[in-house]
Amino acid sequence: MNKNPREKLSIAMICDPIGSNKSGVVVSTLRFSKLLKERGHHVIFIAARSQEHKDHSHHDGVKAYRYRSLPVPKSGGWNLAFPTVKELKKVFQEEKINVVHILLPMTGAIVAIKAAKALNIKIVAHSHSQPENLFMDMPKIIQPTLGKIWNKYLAWIYGKAELIIYPTEFGRQLLHHLTKKDKSSTVVSNGVNIERYKIKEVGDFHSRFNIPKDTVNIIYVGRLYPEKSVDTLIKAVPYIIKENPKIHVMLAGAGHVRPKLEKLVDSLKVNKHVTFLGLVSDEDKILAYNAGDIFISPSFAELEGMTVLEAMACGKPIIVPDAQMNAAKFFIDNNGFLFETENHKDLAEKTLKLINNPDLRKKLGEISLAKSKNYAIHKSVDLLEETYYQVLGSSF
C-alpha cells in the first residue's frame, strides 16, 4: 500500500526488447512497472517491434509504444528500436510524461534522451550493462578496445541523465569512472518478489521434465551465454559423479551457446546427469528452484544476480564464483560457497560438500531464505519511487 501522498507520476520506461526477451533487465523492468502501476503511477514502455509484437500494444497491462527495429545477432530476441524524435516527443506530450527512465542504453534510449531534453523532461539512467555481457563472442584481441568504446558510450548516455541508478554498491564502485564526480547516483536492488518466489511443492515438475526424484538436484537458471560460464558447471559433473553419482543438473534458460553446451555434455558422457529445461514459464522457473537442492551460478559478470536472489528466496544454498566482475559473490554470507572462477574442479569440490551433507544444505538454505527478505522488491520500489521524486524536486 503506497502511503506517499505526493502527486502520481507518468513514467516512460525505455527498454527496446520488452516482450521479446527474458533477460534480467527486461524482467526487472516488467516487475518495476507493474508495481509502480499498482501504486497509482502511469507507466508506458518505449520498445522495439518484433515478430511477436508488430505494433503498439499492451504488455503485462502496460501500454507499449513499439517502433521499427533491427534484430541484434546472438541476443536471444533483442531488437534495436528506431523511433524518431518527433514520434517520441508526441508520445511524451500526449502521455504527460514526468520522467524518462532509461533501462537499456540502446538506440531507443538515444532518441528518448533527445526528445526528453527538447521537452525539459527529467531523465534517469539505470546501469544494467557491462562490456563483459556484450563482447564475449568477439575475438579476444579486440575485446579491450570494444570495452573502452562501450564505456565511453555509456559515459555519454549517463552524462545526459539527472541521476544514475545502480543495482548494487559493487556496480556503482565498478562503473564510477563512467560518470562525472558531481553526477548524482543511488543504489536500487532489482529485488525479488518474496510473495511469488518462495518454498512450495513442485507437483508433477519431475515427471514433466523427466528429472529423477531420488537424486540431489543442482539447478542453474539464466541465459546460456559465454559470460555465464555454464560450461564450467558441466565440466564439474564428471568429478562430482565420480564420488557421488546420485546427482542431476538442471539448466533452465536459452541462448546461442546451447549447442556447444550440448556437445560438451555428449563429449563428457554425462547426458543422463544433465537436463536442458529450455526457456521455462515464470511458474515453472519457481518450481525449478524448488525442485533443486543446490543453486549454482558460474557467471563471472553480474552487476547483481537476480537469479541468485530468486534461489535464495526459495531457500536454496548458493554457489557462485569469486570473480572480479561478479556482484553476486556478495550474497554469500554463511549461506553457500565461493569457488575459483572457471575452475571446474574447485566447483566440484565445493558442490560435493553440500551434496554429501543434507543437514548443511538445509542450514545454508534457511540462511538464504532469511537473507532474501532484505531484498524484497517492495523495498526496491520504495527507493525507485523516491528517486523519481528526488529528480523532480519539490514541485512533486
Sequence and secondary structure as in RCSB ss.txt:
>XXXX:A:sequence
MNKNPREKLSIAMICDPIGSNKSGVVVSTLRFSKLLKERGHHVIFIAARSQEHKDHSHHDGVKAYRYRSLPVPKS
GGWNLAFPTVKELKKVFQEEKINVVHILLPMTGAIVAIKAAKALNIKIVAHSHSQPENLFMDMPKIIQPTLGKIW
NKYLAWIYGKAELIIYPTEFGRQLLHHLTKKDKSSTVVSNGVNIERYKIKEVGDFHSRFNIPKDTVNIIYVGRLY
PEKSVDTLIKAVPYIIKENPKIHVMLAGAGHVRPKLEKLVDSLKVNKHVTFLGLVSDEDKILAYNAGDIFISPSF
AELEGMTVLEAMACGKPIIVPDAQMNAAKFFIDNNGFLFETENHKDLAEKTLKLINNPDLRKKLGEISLAKSKNY
AIHKSVDLLEETYYQVLGSSF
>XXXX:A:secstr
     S   EEEEE TTTTT   HHHHHHHHHHHHHHHTT EEEEEEE  SS  SSEEETTEEEEEE EEE TTS
SS EEE   HHHHHHHHHHTT SEEEESS SHHHHHHHHHHHHTT EEEEE    GGGTSTTS GGGHHHHHHHH
HHHHHHHHHTSSEEEESSHHHHHHTGGGS TT EEEE    B TTTSS    TTHHHHTT  SSSEEEEEES   
GGG HHHHHHHHHHHHHH   EEEEEE   TTHHHHHHHHHHTT GGGEEEEES  HHHHHHHHHH SEEE   S
EESS HHHHHHHHTT  EEEE  TEEGGGGG SSSEEEE TT HHHHHHHHHHHHT HHHHHHHHHHHHHHHGGG
BHHHHHHHHHHHHHHHH TT 
